[in-house]
Amino acid sequence: MTDWNKIREEFETTDISMKDLAEKYDVKYATLRSRKSRERWGKDDATQQEMQRNKKERVATEKIVEQLNENSDLTEKEKQFTVLYLQYFNATKAYFETYDCTYNTARTEGSRLLAKPSVKKELDRLKQAQRTELYVNSLDIKKEWLKQAFADITDYVEFGTEEVTVFDENDAPVFSEDGEPMTVKRSAVYFKDPDEVDGSLIQEVKMGRDGPVIKLYDKQKAMDRVMEFLKESGSGTSDLIVIQDDWADEDE
């Protein structure tokens, strides 16, 4: 028998996706979505923040590893130490996890490895690269306004009608006289999994009186800002096409 309480707890307290959850507990994806919507499952604020933090850390780590692969002066262990040090900024902890040694050894050797010229040089280079990535110019801002102006709510939610099973007050399915489960048709709206959407275009997600609410940034305001950019350039709508093409190229 399916333990729905256990499934709900795992959904609300971890970053597992709906698809992976359905596969793990061998339940139909549509049934899982229906249950989630009907019972108003939701991740708490702490879980949401942890998911976003983990996602950012994964992206940052992937970039560091990619850049480290270009360096032939470091051993694989030294590269691993470098990655961990940039995560923790703690040489002892980074050395301890890399070399699987005693704490006292890690405390001594971690400091020595951190001072090694080739490791220090690579750390300085990676830190500089990270600082450079924080640079934002006017075109970056324009691209964000463009994204908001052309955002589509269907990129974030799925809606339509579905047939769902009728349950009684004890959460047991109701059967008809011929022994078949009773169903009803109803309108349904489902949020897409966080990993499938661009969270930077979401202004707010909250639980409203009638259920969860997702709010995108003001589309009309974004369109007005885009028109202002075009007027400032004085060259009509052609600028908009150029910016869009440049944005699309970067995403590919």
C-alpha positions as CSV (number, residue, x, y, z in Angstrom):
1,M,0.0,0.0,0.0
2,T,1.3,3.4,-0.9
3,D,2.5,5.5,2.0
4,W,1.3,8.9,0.9
5,N,2.4,10.6,4.2
6,K,5.9,9.4,3.6
7,I,5.9,10.6,0.0
8,R,4.5,14.0,1.1
9,E,7.1,14.4,3.8
10,E,10.0,13.6,1.4
11,F,8.6,16.1,-1.2
12,E,8.2,18.9,1.3
13,T,11.6,18.5,3.1
14,T,13.9,17.6,0.2
15,D,14.7,18.9,-3.2
16,I,13.6,15.8,-5.0
17,S,11.6,16.4,-8.2
18,M,8.0,15.2,-8.8
19,K,9.2,12.9,-11.6
20,D,11.9,11.3,-9.4
21,L,9.4,10.9,-6.5
22,A,6.9,9.1,-8.8
23,E,9.6,6.7,-10.0
24,K,11.0,6.1,-6.5
25,Y,7.6,5.1,-5.1
26,D,6.3,3.5,-8.2
27,V,3.2,5.7,-8.5
28,K,1.7,7.4,-11.6
29,Y,3.0,10.9,-12.2
30,A,-0.5,12.2,-12.8
31,T,-1.8,10.7,-9.6
32,L,1.1,12.3,-7.7
33,R,0.4,15.7,-9.1
34,S,-3.3,15.3,-8.4
35,R,-2.6,14.4,-4.8
36,K,-0.1,17.3,-4.4
37,S,-2.6,19.8,-5.7
38,R,-5.6,18.4,-3.8
39,E,-3.8,18.3,-0.4
40,R,-1.8,21.5,-1.2
41,W,1.6,20.1,-0.6
42,G,4.3,22.7,-0.5
43,K,7.9,23.1,0.4
44,D,8.6,25.4,3.4
45,D,10.6,28.5,3.1
46,A,13.8,26.9,4.6
47,T,13.6,24.1,2.0
48,Q,13.1,26.5,-0.9
49,Q,16.0,28.6,0.2
50,E,18.2,25.5,0.6
51,M,17.2,24.4,-2.9
52,Q,18.2,27.7,-4.4
53,R,21.4,27.8,-2.4
54,N,22.3,24.2,-3.5
55,K,21.6,25.0,-7.1
56,K,23.8,28.1,-7.1
57,E,26.6,26.1,-5.4
58,R,26.4,23.3,-8.0
59,V,26.6,25.9,-10.8
60,A,29.6,27.6,-9.2
61,T,31.4,24.3,-8.5
62,E,30.8,23.1,-12.1
63,K,32.4,26.3,-13.4
64,I,35.4,26.0,-11.1
65,V,36.0,22.3,-12.1
66,E,35.7,23.3,-15.8
67,Q,38.4,25.9,-15.3
68,L,40.6,23.6,-13.2
69,N,40.6,21.0,-16.0
70,E,42.6,23.5,-18.1
71,N,45.4,23.4,-15.5
72,S,48.1,20.7,-16.0
73,D,50.4,21.9,-13.2
74,L,48.2,20.5,-10.4
75,T,47.6,16.9,-9.5
76,E,44.0,15.6,-9.3
77,K,44.2,15.7,-5.5
78,E,45.4,19.3,-5.6
79,K,42.6,20.2,-7.9
80,Q,40.1,18.6,-5.6
81,F,41.6,20.4,-2.6
82,T,41.3,23.7,-4.6
83,V,37.6,23.1,-5.3
84,L,36.9,22.3,-1.7
85,Y,38.9,25.2,-0.4
86,L,36.8,27.6,-2.6
87,Q,33.7,26.1,-1.1
88,Y,34.7,26.2,2.6
89,F,37.7,28.7,2.7
90,N,39.1,26.3,5.3
91,A,42.4,24.6,4.3
92,T,42.1,22.0,7.1
93,K,38.7,20.9,6.1
94,A,39.5,20.9,2.4
95,Y,42.7,18.8,3.0
96,F,40.9,16.4,5.4
97,E,38.2,15.6,2.8
98,T,40.7,15.3,0.0
99,Y,43.3,13.1,1.5
100,D,41.3,11.2,4.1
101,C,43.8,11.7,6.9
102,T,43.8,12.6,10.6
103,Y,42.7,16.0,11.7
104,N,46.1,16.9,13.0
105,T,47.7,16.0,9.7
106,A,45.1,18.0,7.8
107,R,45.7,21.0,10.0
108,T,49.4,21.0,9.2
109,E,49.5,19.9,5.6
110,G,46.4,22.0,4.6
111,S,48.3,25.2,5.4
112,R,51.4,24.0,3.5
113,L,49.4,23.0,0.4
114,L,47.6,26.3,0.5
115,A,51.0,28.1,0.4
116,K,52.3,25.9,-2.5
117,P,53.1,28.3,-5.4
118,S,51.2,26.4,-8.0
119,V,48.1,26.0,-5.8
120,K,48.2,29.6,-4.6
121,K,48.5,30.8,-8.2
122,E,45.5,28.8,-9.3
123,L,43.4,29.9,-6.4
124,D,44.2,33.6,-7.2
125,R,43.3,33.0,-10.8
126,L,39.9,31.4,-9.9
127,K,39.1,34.0,-7.4
128,Q,39.8,36.7,-10.0
129,A,37.5,34.8,-12.5
130,Q,34.7,34.7,-10.0
131,R,35.0,38.5,-9.4
132,T,34.9,39.1,-13.1
133,E,31.7,37.1,-13.4
134,L,30.0,39.6,-11.1
135,Y,30.5,42.4,-13.7
136,V,27.2,43.6,-15.1
137,N,26.8,46.1,-18.0
138,S,23.8,47.9,-19.5
139,L,23.1,45.2,-22.1
140,D,22.7,42.6,-19.3
141,I,20.0,44.8,-17.7
142,K,18.2,45.2,-21.1
143,K,18.3,41.5,-21.5
144,E,16.6,41.0,-18.2
145,W,13.8,43.4,-19.2
146,L,13.4,41.6,-22.5
147,K,13.1,38.3,-20.7
148,Q,10.4,39.7,-18.4
149,A,8.6,41.3,-21.4
150,F,8.3,38.1,-23.3
151,A,7.8,35.7,-20.3
152,D,5.0,33.2,-20.8
153,I,3.0,31.9,-17.9
154,T,2.7,28.5,-19.6
155,D,6.5,28.1,-19.0
156,Y,5.7,27.8,-15.3
157,V,2.3,26.1,-15.0
158,E,0.2,23.5,-16.7
159,F,-3.5,23.9,-16.7
160,G,-6.5,22.1,-18.2
161,T,-9.1,19.5,-17.1
162,E,-8.6,16.1,-15.6
163,E,-10.6,13.2,-14.2
164,V,-9.9,12.6,-10.5
165,T,-11.1,9.9,-8.1
166,V,-13.7,10.9,-5.4
167,F,-12.5,10.4,-1.8
168,D,-14.6,10.3,1.3
169,E,-13.8,12.1,4.6
170,N,-11.5,9.2,5.6
171,D,-9.5,9.7,2.4
172,A,-10.8,6.4,1.0
173,P,-12.0,6.1,-2.6
174,V,-15.7,6.2,-3.2
175,F,-17.2,3.4,-5.4
176,S,-20.3,3.3,-7.5
177,E,-23.0,0.7,-7.3
178,D,-21.2,-1.5,-9.9
179,G,-18.0,-1.4,-7.9
180,E,-16.0,1.1,-10.0
181,P,-14.2,4.0,-8.4
182,M,-16.2,7.2,-8.8
183,T,-14.5,10.1,-10.7
184,V,-15.3,13.7,-11.5
185,K,-13.9,16.1,-14.0
186,R,-12.4,19.3,-12.7
187,S,-10.1,22.1,-13.8
188,A,-6.5,21.7,-12.7
189,V,-3.4,23.9,-12.5
190,Y,0.0,22.5,-11.7
191,F,3.3,24.2,-11.1
192,K,6.2,22.8,-13.1
193,D,9.2,21.5,-11.3
194,P,11.7,24.2,-10.1
195,D,14.5,22.6,-12.2
196,E,12.4,23.1,-15.4
197,V,11.8,26.8,-15.2
198,D,13.8,30.1,-15.1
199,G,13.3,31.2,-11.5
200,S,14.7,34.7,-12.2
201,L,11.4,35.6,-13.9
202,I,9.3,34.7,-10.8
203,Q,8.5,37.6,-8.6
204,E,6.6,35.7,-5.9
205,V,5.3,32.3,-5.0
206,K,2.9,32.0,-2.0
207,M,0.0,30.1,-0.6
208,G,-3.2,32.1,-1.3
209,R,-6.7,31.6,0.1
210,D,-7.6,29.3,-2.8
211,G,-4.3,27.6,-3.1
212,P,-0.7,28.3,-4.3
213,V,-0.1,31.5,-6.4
214,I,2.7,32.2,-8.8
215,K,3.4,35.8,-9.9
216,L,5.6,36.9,-12.7
217,Y,7.1,40.4,-13.0
218,D,4.9,43.0,-14.6
219,K,4.8,42.3,-18.3
220,Q,3.4,45.7,-19.3
221,K,6.1,47.5,-17.3
222,A,8.8,45.4,-18.9
223,M,7.4,46.1,-22.4
224,D,7.3,49.9,-21.6
225,R,11.0,49.7,-20.5
226,V,11.9,47.9,-23.7
227,M,10.2,50.7,-25.7
228,E,12.1,53.3,-23.8
229,F,15.4,51.6,-24.8
230,L,14.3,51.7,-28.4
231,K,13.4,55.4,-28.3
232,E,16.7,56.2,-26.6
233,S,18.6,54.4,-29.4
234,G,16.6,56.3,-32.1
235,S,16.7,53.5,-34.6
236,G,13.3,51.9,-34.3
237,T,12.5,48.3,-33.7
238,S,15.7,47.0,-35.3
239,D,17.6,47.3,-32.0
240,L,15.1,45.0,-30.4
241,I,15.8,42.3,-33.0
242,V,19.5,42.7,-32.5
243,I,19.3,42.3,-28.7
244,Q,17.0,39.3,-29.0
245,D,19.4,37.6,-31.4
246,D,22.4,38.2,-29.2
247,W,20.5,36.9,-26.2
248,A,19.4,33.7,-28.0
249,D,23.0,33.0,-29.1
250,E,24.2,33.2,-25.5
251,D,21.6,30.7,-24.4
252,E,22.5,28.1,-27.0
